[in-house]
């Protein structure tokens, strides 16, 4: 338990900070309108056309649930982002356009992330079950030790796929944000303090992906130490 706390508390604290930063930054710039008076959906539509991408923009329920669906080639914006003309809305909408551009231009890291999705889903759902089942069997003595070790190692490999997904996600998200910043600058949709505000929203959102990666790596490290610790015993 002490080892778990040592490994997991720092990433947890960072995640809490990241979520606090996102909430505060978004709330601040969601109240500031852009000089062109265009909504997030309108800005997204303009940038999609500018990049030669013809895909629908749909409304998705929830707050900050905005995403690009590469499987269905649909850009989905939450009502608060798609329907308001705030600085924050433009930043988030163009970030999702950045993902659409990645897909359209066959950005390599996005292809890798998409490929990893099935394995990551299986790993995050079943990996820890195999690990704990294996460790439990290893505790019953030499008769079950070898089989338990095998089960635990399979679980560790499965969970590693989920961790790899979080690692690959970082460059994909950072690249999408950088594409959004270039769109804002090149087109003048946002200027001056507006641009700085939208950029701050994107930077704050990026912290949540870093926090998720740190949590996943810490969890993997704990599982590994737990398995090999039991084997030594």
PyMOL commands that set and color helices and strands:
alter all, ss='L'
color gray80, all
select helices_A, chain A and resi 2-29+40-50+79-82+87-104+108-138+142-187+193-232
alter helices_A, ss='H'
color red, helices_A
select strands_A, chain A and resi 56-60+67-69+74-78
alter strands_A, ss='S'
color yellow, strands_A
deselect
rebuild
show_as cartoon
